[in-house]
Amino acid sequence: MPSLTWSQSIAAGATFNPLDGWQYEYLPYGAILNILHRATAVGLVVTITSGSDTLAEEGPVPAGGTAGVIPSAFNVPTITDEAAAGDRLKIRYRNPTAGAITVDGAIQF
């Protein structure tokens, strides 16, 4: 079962794409995706796509996390989707605030 975790500080006005260059950025087979993420402060937004499906349209990332601690399904909502073989997975975080925000997350299928 492939999985990827990330913990990244995103500077003011910057973006972060954790799946860029990942071995499973393009799904080799159909799968049920589970995505978890949490930011250390409010203001961070995310767009999530799977193939032609938009799972999250630049919405807020749940806040209140501790930098370096990967969230679990017990403390953040899980984003779940059924994706087809060949779909490109994209998660794009954008920080429109005036300070750096850390995002911790994981994807598993």
GROMACS elastic network, one bead per residue, 0.5 to 0.9 nm:
[ bonds ]
;  ai    aj funct       b0    kb
    1   108     6  0.70649   500
    1   109     6  0.58452   500
    2    24     6  0.78873   500
    2   107     6  0.82966   500
    2   108     6  0.58691   500
    2   109     6  0.58571   500
    3   106     6  0.70722   500
    3   107     6  0.54797   500
    3   109     6  0.66067   500
    4    18     6  0.88256   500
    4    19     6  0.83932   500
    4    22     6  0.85953   500
    4   105     6  0.83332   500
    4   106     6  0.55268   500
    4   107     6  0.54125   500
    4   108     6  0.66664   500
    5    18     6  0.86311   500
    5    70     6  0.73424   500
    5   104     6  0.75472   500
    5   105     6  0.56119   500
    5   107     6  0.65749   500
    5   108     6  0.87695   500
    6    18     6  0.69192   500
    6    68     6  0.84141   500
    6    70     6  0.77414   500
    6   103     6  0.77358   500
    6   104     6  0.55411   500
    6   105     6  0.53226   500
    6   106     6  0.63338   500
    7    67     6  0.70864   500
    7    68     6  0.56758   500
    7    69     6  0.78664   500
    7    70     6  0.75817   500
    7   102     6  0.68540   500
    7   103     6  0.56652   500
    7   105     6  0.65915   500
    8    16     6  0.79959   500
    8    18     6  0.87199   500
    8    67     6  0.83157   500
    8    68     6  0.82881   500
    8   101     6  0.83040   500
    8   102     6  0.53671   500
    8   103     6  0.55094   500
    8   104     6  0.66202   500
    9    16     6  0.88893   500
    9    67     6  0.83983   500
    9   100     6  0.63442   500
    9   101     6  0.55429   500
    9   103     6  0.64140   500
    9   104     6  0.88873   500
   10    13     6  0.81932   500
   10    14     6  0.60739   500
   10    15     6  0.66513   500
   10    16     6  0.67742   500
   10    44     6  0.89491   500
   10    93     6  0.83592   500
   10    94     6  0.78957   500
   10    95     6  0.66010   500
   10    99     6  0.86412   500
   10   100     6  0.53836   500
   10   101     6  0.53503   500
   10   102     6  0.58811   500
   10   103     6  0.75152   500
   11    14     6  0.53267   500
   11    15     6  0.79170   500
   11    95     6  0.69553   500
   11    97     6  0.87690   500
   11    98     6  0.83769   500
   11    99     6  0.64692   500
   11   101     6  0.66819   500
   11   102     6  0.86289   500
   12    15     6  0.87595   500
   12    94     6  0.87674   500
   12    95     6  0.56658   500
   12    96     6  0.63271   500
   12    97     6  0.56309   500
   12    98     6  0.51085   500
   12   100     6  0.52050   500
   12   101     6  0.77619   500
   13    94     6  0.70766   500
   13    95     6  0.52089   500
   13    96     6  0.50796   500
   13    97     6  0.66799   500
   13    98     6  0.73554   500
   13    99     6  0.84512   500
   13   100     6  0.86748   500
   14    93     6  0.84419   500
   14    94     6  0.60516   500
   14    95     6  0.56695   500
   14    96     6  0.76130   500
   14   100     6  0.88640   500
   15    92     6  0.68424   500
   15    93     6  0.54248   500
   15    95     6  0.63308   500
   16    91     6  0.82357   500
   16    92     6  0.58263   500
   16    93     6  0.51414   500
   16    94     6  0.66680   500
   16    95     6  0.87548   500
   17    20     6  0.58087   500
   17    90     6  0.72479   500
   17    91     6  0.56865   500
   17    93     6  0.64056   500
   18    21     6  0.84613   500
   18    22     6  0.80605   500
   18    90     6  0.81532   500
   18    91     6  0.65754   500
   18    92     6  0.74121   500
   18    93     6  0.85449   500
   19    22     6  0.52667   500
   19    23     6  0.86168   500
   19    24     6  0.80836   500
   19    25     6  0.59060   500
   19    89     6  0.71755   500
   19    90     6  0.62657   500
   19    91     6  0.65651   500
   19    92     6  0.86231   500
   20    23     6  0.89390   500
   20    25     6  0.67141   500
   20    89     6  0.88702   500
   20    90     6  0.75897   500
   20    91     6  0.86412   500
   21    24     6  0.83239   500
   21    25     6  0.66779   500
   22    25     6  0.51909   500
   22    26     6  0.84660   500
   23    26     6  0.75482   500
   23    27     6  0.87566   500
   24    27     6  0.53820   500
   24    28     6  0.70888   500
   24    88     6  0.85080   500
   24    89     6  0.81293   500
   25    28     6  0.89999   500
   25    87     6  0.81895   500
   25    88     6  0.56786   500
   25    89     6  0.53511   500
   25    90     6  0.74228   500
   26    29     6  0.89501   500
   26    51     6  0.88635   500
   26    85     6  0.78623   500
   26    86     6  0.54557   500
   26    87     6  0.55204   500
   26    89     6  0.63236   500
   27    30     6  0.69108   500
   27    31     6  0.79104   500
   27    83     6  0.79915   500
   27    84     6  0.73170   500
   27    85     6  0.52516   500
   27    87     6  0.55221   500
   27    88     6  0.65027   500
   27    89     6  0.75410   500
   28    84     6  0.87014   500
   28    85     6  0.53790   500
   28    86     6  0.58349   500
   28    87     6  0.82948   500
   29    83     6  0.84937   500
   29    84     6  0.65721   500
   29    86     6  0.68376   500
   29    87     6  0.87500   500
   30    82     6  0.74045   500
   30    83     6  0.55534   500
   30    86     6  0.79219   500
   30    87     6  0.84322   500
   31    81     6  0.82936   500
   31    82     6  0.58128   500
   31    83     6  0.53951   500
   31    84     6  0.65821   500
   31    85     6  0.75714   500
   31   109     6  0.60370   500
   32    80     6  0.69115   500
   32    81     6  0.56515   500
   32    83     6  0.61863   500
   32    84     6  0.89010   500
   32   108     6  0.84019   500
   32   109     6  0.55692   500
   33    79     6  0.77446   500
   33    80     6  0.53373   500
   33    81     6  0.51756   500
   33    82     6  0.61604   500
   33    83     6  0.69918   500
   33   107     6  0.70120   500
   33   108     6  0.59555   500
   34    78     6  0.62638   500
   34    79     6  0.56654   500
   34    81     6  0.69701   500
   34   106     6  0.81206   500
   34   107     6  0.56592   500
   34   108     6  0.53166   500
   34   109     6  0.62402   500
   35    77     6  0.88083   500
   35    78     6  0.57627   500
   35    79     6  0.50088   500
   35    80     6  0.64685   500
   35    81     6  0.88494   500
   35   105     6  0.74193   500
   35   106     6  0.58087   500
   35   108     6  0.66391   500
   35   109     6  0.88859   500
   36    70     6  0.83849   500
   36    71     6  0.64996   500
   36    72     6  0.68987   500
   36    73     6  0.71062   500
   36    76     6  0.68262   500
   36    77     6  0.69738   500
   36    78     6  0.53421   500
   36    79     6  0.65530   500
   36   104     6  0.83752   500
   36   105     6  0.53546   500
   36   106     6  0.53097   500
   36   107     6  0.65093   500
   36   108     6  0.89125   500
   37    61     6  0.70797   500
   37    62     6  0.72196   500
   37    70     6  0.76163   500
   37    71     6  0.62405   500
   37    72     6  0.84459   500
   37    76     6  0.72023   500
   37    77     6  0.84185   500
   37    78     6  0.82500   500
   37   103     6  0.69077   500
   37   104     6  0.55873   500
   37   106     6  0.64561   500
   37   107     6  0.87587   500
   38    41     6  0.88291   500
   38    61     6  0.60254   500
   38    62     6  0.50436   500
   38    63     6  0.55362   500
   38    64     6  0.71543   500
   38    65     6  0.57743   500
   38    66     6  0.86336   500
   38    70     6  0.80012   500
   38    71     6  0.64685   500
   38    76     6  0.71268   500
   38   102     6  0.85460   500
   38   103     6  0.57467   500
   38   104     6  0.55481   500
   38   105     6  0.63931   500
   39    42     6  0.70859   500
   39    43     6  0.87511   500
   39    44     6  0.70625   500
   39    61     6  0.62670   500
   39    62     6  0.60993   500
   39    64     6  0.63445   500
   39    65     6  0.55342   500
   39    66     6  0.78070   500
   39    67     6  0.78885   500
   39   101     6  0.67447   500
   39   102     6  0.56673   500
   39   104     6  0.63316   500
   39   105     6  0.86571   500
   40    62     6  0.86654   500
   40    63     6  0.55437   500
   40    64     6  0.52087   500
   40    66     6  0.57556   500
   40    67     6  0.63031   500
   40   101     6  0.60459   500
   40   102     6  0.54903   500
   40   103     6  0.64778   500
   40   104     6  0.83258   500
   41    44     6  0.74779   500
   41    62     6  0.84732   500
   41    63     6  0.51945   500
   41    64     6  0.60486   500
   41    65     6  0.75720   500
   41   100     6  0.89821   500
   41   101     6  0.61378   500
   41   102     6  0.76929   500
   41   103     6  0.88265   500
   42    45     6  0.88634   500
   42    60     6  0.77601   500
   42    61     6  0.75118   500
   42    62     6  0.74568   500
   42    63     6  0.53836   500
   42    64     6  0.78031   500
   42    97     6  0.88556   500
   42   101     6  0.82795   500
   43    60     6  0.66959   500
   43    61     6  0.76503   500
   43    63     6  0.83757   500
   43    95     6  0.68404   500
   43    96     6  0.69012   500
   43    97     6  0.61158   500
   43   101     6  0.83399   500
   44    59     6  0.83604   500
   44    60     6  0.59151   500
   44    61     6  0.57652   500
   44    62     6  0.85049   500
   44    63     6  0.84041   500
   44    93     6  0.69354   500
   44    94     6  0.60540   500
   44    96     6  0.68627   500
   44    97     6  0.74569   500
   44   101     6  0.71659   500
   44   102     6  0.89413   500
   44   103     6  0.83579   500
   45    57     6  0.89908   500
   45    58     6  0.55122   500
   45    59     6  0.51266   500
   45    61     6  0.55054   500
   45    92     6  0.83778   500
   45    93     6  0.57426   500
   45    94     6  0.54061   500
   45    95     6  0.65247   500
   45    96     6  0.79144   500
   46    56     6  0.70255   500
   46    57     6  0.71660   500
   46    59     6  0.55191   500
   46    60     6  0.63426   500
   46    61     6  0.63512   500
   46    91     6  0.69466   500
   46    92     6  0.55402   500
   46    94     6  0.62601   500
   46    95     6  0.88939   500
   47    54     6  0.77545   500
   47    55     6  0.75650   500
   47    56     6  0.51218   500
   47    59     6  0.67825   500
   47    90     6  0.78853   500
   47    91     6  0.58893   500
   47    92     6  0.52614   500
   47    93     6  0.66330   500
   47    94     6  0.84680   500
   48    53     6  0.86876   500
   48    54     6  0.60857   500
   48    55     6  0.52867   500
   48    57     6  0.68029   500
   48    58     6  0.78291   500
   48    89     6  0.77281   500
   48    90     6  0.56496   500
   48    92     6  0.64710   500
   48    93     6  0.87734   500
   49    52     6  0.69890   500
   49    53     6  0.56313   500
   49    55     6  0.54239   500
   49    56     6  0.70290   500
   49    57     6  0.84557   500
   49    88     6  0.78098   500
   49    89     6  0.59281   500
   49    90     6  0.51802   500
   49    91     6  0.66449   500
   49    92     6  0.88520   500
   50    53     6  0.52106   500
   50    54     6  0.64529   500
   50    55     6  0.70902   500
   50    81     6  0.81734   500
   50    82     6  0.88183   500
   50    83     6  0.65011   500
   50    84     6  0.85809   500
   50    87     6  0.59976   500
   50    88     6  0.57378   500
   50    90     6  0.64746   500
   50    91     6  0.89054   500
   51    54     6  0.80238   500
   51    83     6  0.75443   500
   51    84     6  0.78871   500
   51    86     6  0.78593   500
   51    89     6  0.64875   500
   51    90     6  0.84465   500
   52    87     6  0.78842   500
   52    88     6  0.85233   500
   53    83     6  0.88280   500
   54    57     6  0.65185   500
   55    79     6  0.78783   500
   55    80     6  0.86056   500
   55    81     6  0.77298   500
   56    59     6  0.64025   500
   56    79     6  0.87819   500
   58    92     6  0.85628   500
   58    93     6  0.83055   500
   58    94     6  0.83940   500
   60    63     6  0.85310   500
   61    93     6  0.86601   500
   61   103     6  0.85512   500
   62    65     6  0.82483   500
   62    76     6  0.70507   500
   62    77     6  0.83884   500
   63   103     6  0.88905   500
   65    68     6  0.87231   500
   65    69     6  0.72838   500
   65    70     6  0.85637   500
   65    71     6  0.76279   500
   65   102     6  0.87048   500
   65   103     6  0.81668   500
   65   104     6  0.78892   500
   66    69     6  0.56896   500
   66    70     6  0.84988   500
   66   102     6  0.84152   500
   66   103     6  0.89439   500
   66   104     6  0.83486   500
   67    70     6  0.83146   500
   67   102     6  0.60088   500
   67   103     6  0.71548   500
   67   104     6  0.68198   500
   68   102     6  0.83537   500
   68   103     6  0.83969   500
   68   104     6  0.64608   500
   69   104     6  0.66138   500
   69   105     6  0.86438   500
   70   104     6  0.54145   500
   70   105     6  0.57132   500
   70   106     6  0.70371   500
   71    74     6  0.80835   500
   71    75     6  0.67314   500
   71    76     6  0.67372   500
   71   104     6  0.69375   500
   71   105     6  0.64687   500
   71   106     6  0.77685   500
   72    75     6  0.58227   500
   72    76     6  0.64604   500
   72    77     6  0.86851   500
   72    78     6  0.84871   500
   72   105     6  0.89661   500
   72   106     6  0.88125   500
   73    76     6  0.55053   500
   73    77     6  0.62688   500
   73    78     6  0.60081   500
   74    77     6  0.79276   500
   83    86     6  0.86634   500
   83    87     6  0.66011   500
   83    89     6  0.88269   500
   84    87     6  0.57008   500
   85    88     6  0.89176   500
   93   103     6  0.85384   500
   95    98     6  0.82553   500
   95    99     6  0.82997   500
   95   100     6  0.76440   500
   95   101     6  0.72846   500
   96    99     6  0.86774   500
   97   100     6  0.76843   500
   97   101     6  0.85022   500
